[in-house]
């Protein structure tokens, strides 16, 4: 009975930890699926093998977390490992949780490819992107519109010029103004205005998504060899340490088998604290 109770408490503790971590996620894209791209650094076979180890680590993490995975791209290394790998991790909060993994990961170990059994340092970069849905639904709240009517001044005949059939619509949140006076009736002019407004709001949302995607891409450009976010040391001692949060774990095998919770939670807590400090 004691063993059953211990197992139940362990499951409860894991569930509470998962909920606590999700409570730290508040970004606009945090709930989305993730796309993880892994590239080896300089170093040939050593780095390519390390990149494959990272790929396995994230696949195991996804499995532990109940997420589905799909390999989108996989290029074999020349002797071992991978030259490049991209995996889609599908599940709620996948991106929010994995965003902390973006950066350079450093491995120190006795090389299995070195006959002299010397210690080698390898690097690989990880880039995590949200899987953005291209579908943009344009919703227009009538309370956000100011509709003005006025007398048409253009061509169209006597009826157009003597009635308030022209329509001008101002979308107050964005300041977009559209107008139409070509149709004979106010109703038709309003319909045309609404079509134009929807088109312009749609383009505005597309522009926001393009800017957001570029912002995410620009953040990846800061990745440089030597500016690692985390080190995995197998020799001369065993330790995984995150250089941003100082979180560390001595059980390297456990981490490489997908147990990243301590590092993800520490990163999200640090990010939340920084955001709170900036508001003070």
BELWO-V545426 format. One record per residue. RES is the residue in one letter. PHI is phi as a letter, one per 20 degrees, with the letter a starting at -180 (none if undefined). NEAR is the number of other ideal C-beta (glycine too) atoms within 8 Angstrom. Layout:
{{RES/PHI/NEAR} {RES/PHI/NEAR}}
This chain:
{{X/none/4} {X/f/5} {X/f/6} {X/f/7} {X/f/8} {X/f/8} {X/f/8} {X/f/8} {X/f/8} {X/f/8} {X/f/8} {X/f/8} {X/f/8} {X/f/8} {X/f/8} {X/f/8} {X/f/10} {X/f/8} {X/f/8} {X/f/9} {X/f/13} {X/f/9} {X/f/6} {X/e/11} {X/e/12} {X/b/4} {X/f/7} {X/g/3} {X/d/9} {X/g/11} {X/f/8} {X/e/12} {X/f/11} {X/d/15} {X/d/13} {X/d/14} {X/d/11} {X/c/15} {X/c/10} {X/f/15} {X/e/11} {X/f/6} {X/p/10} {X/l/8} {X/g/12} {X/g/11} {X/f/15} {X/f/16} {X/f/14} {X/f/15} {X/f/18} {X/f/13} {X/f/11} {X/f/12} {X/g/12} {X/f/9} {X/f/13} {X/f/15} {X/f/11} {X/f/10} {X/f/11} {X/f/14} {X/f/10} {X/f/8} {X/e/8} {X/n/5} {X/e/10} {X/e/7} {X/c/11} {X/b/7} {X/f/9} {X/e/7} {X/b/7} {X/b/8} {X/d/8} {X/f/6} {X/f/14} {X/f/7} {X/d/8} {X/b/8} {X/m/14} {X/c/14} {X/e/11} {X/a/11} {X/b/13} {X/c/12} {X/c/13} {X/e/13} {X/d/15} {X/d/10} {X/r/11} {X/f/4} {X/m/10} {X/g/14} {X/f/16} {X/g/13} {X/f/12} {X/e/13} {X/g/11} {X/f/9} {X/e/10} {X/f/11} {X/q/11} {X/e/15} {X/d/15} {X/d/11} {X/d/13} {X/c/11} {X/a/10} {X/f/10} {X/f/10} {X/f/5} {X/d/8} {X/d/9} {X/f/3} {X/e/4} {X/l/6} {X/e/7} {X/e/9} {X/c/11} {X/d/7} {X/c/14} {X/c/17} {X/b/15} {X/d/11} {X/c/13} {X/c/10} {X/d/12} {X/c/9} {X/f/10} {X/e/11} {X/e/9} {X/f/5} {X/f/4} {X/f/4} {X/d/8} {X/e/4} {X/e/8} {X/d/4} {X/d/11} {X/e/6} {X/g/5} {X/f/4} {X/e/8} {X/d/11} {X/d/6} {X/d/9} {X/d/8} {X/d/9} {X/b/7} {X/f/9} {X/f/11} {X/d/6} {X/e/7} {X/f/4} {X/q/10} {X/o/7} {X/f/5} {X/f/9} {X/f/13} {X/f/9} {X/d/6} {X/c/8} {X/e/7} {X/e/15} {X/f/14} {X/c/14} {X/c/12} {X/d/15} {X/d/11} {X/e/13} {X/f/8} {X/f/5} {X/d/7} {X/n/7} {X/f/10} {X/c/8} {X/c/10} {X/b/9} {X/b/12} {X/c/13} {X/e/7} {X/e/9} {X/f/8} {X/d/7} {X/f/11} {X/f/6} {X/f/9} {X/f/15} {X/f/12} {X/g/8} {X/f/11} {X/g/14} {X/f/10} {X/f/8} {X/f/10} {X/f/13} {X/g/10} {X/f/8} {X/f/10} {X/f/13} {X/f/10} {X/f/8} {X/f/10} {X/f/10} {X/f/9} {X/f/8} {X/f/8} {X/f/10} {X/f/8} {X/f/8} {X/f/9} {X/f/9} {X/f/8} {X/f/8} {X/f/10} {X/f/8} {X/f/8} {X/f/8} {X/f/9} {X/f/6} {X/f/7} {X/f/10} {X/c/6} {X/g/7} {X/o/6} {X/e/9} {X/f/11} {X/e/10} {X/b/12} {X/d/12} {X/d/12} {X/d/12} {X/d/9} {X/b/9} {X/e/3} {X/c/5} {X/d/8} {X/a/10} {X/d/13} {X/c/10} {X/e/13} {X/f/8} {X/e/7} {X/d/9} {X/m/8} {X/f/10} {X/b/8} {X/b/12} {X/e/7} {X/e/8} {X/f/13} {X/g/6} {X/f/8} {X/f/14} {X/f/10} {X/e/8} {X/o/13} {X/e/11} {X/d/10} {X/g/8} {X/f/9} {X/f/15} {X/f/12} {X/f/12} {X/f/12} {X/f/13} {X/f/12} {X/f/10} {X/f/10} {X/f/9} {X/f/9} {X/f/8} {X/f/8} {X/f/8} {X/f/8} {X/f/7} {X/f/6} {X/e/5} {X/f/4}}
